[in-house]
Amino acid sequence: MPATKRSNRKEQILQSLAQMLETSPGQRITTAKLAAEVGVSEAALYRHFPSKARMFEGLIEFIEDTLLSRINIILENEKDTQSRIYNILHLLLTFSEKNPGITRILTGDALQGEQERLRERVQSLFEKLETQFKQVLRERKLREGKAFNSDEAALANLFLAHVEGKMNQFVRSDFKAKPTATFTHHWQELQRIWL
């Protein structure tokens, strides 16, 4: 089988898994259901992924690559600390809103009963995001000559807690409470804390 056809099938499997996570909240996704959704046998699934855990890891890798590469673009394009934080927060909330099934992975909802290492991978991603917030905040003194009244680590944690809270509300509401719905108002409140 040519490599492109194989990688297209892998992408199709991951897209189907993400779609099923969105359309079947609260239900465990079995390989049998996933194979039926993709239109292949379970054996065909296992030719592309040795286990269901590897399928979830494939989605987590997609999440990491997408978010971290887009954050790097924001950091290249924006030099102002406030703009950087705003754009990173907006990116995370928008990504969540556009990818409901994947948000279930980020909140851990879809990982119930799955391997512990998957939750550890998600935890690691959130640690990277918090570190990124800290780095942006710490660079403010160098870039703008201004320090914060608050501790940068505490502020970074607040921003991450806001994102995680909005993601959890989104999943808990069966994707009705959009993460970006009140972002403009929340941003005004967050600015008061740290400006």
Secondary structure as UniProt FT lines:
FT   HELIX           3..23
FT   TURN            25..26
FT   HELIX           31..38
FT   HELIX           42..48
FT   HELIX           52..77
FT   HELIX           81..98
FT   HELIX           100..106
FT   TURN            107..108
FT   HELIX           109..111
FT   TURN            112..113
FT   HELIX           116..144
FT   HELIX           152..172
FT   TURN            173..175
FT   TURN            179..182
FT   HELIX           183..194
//
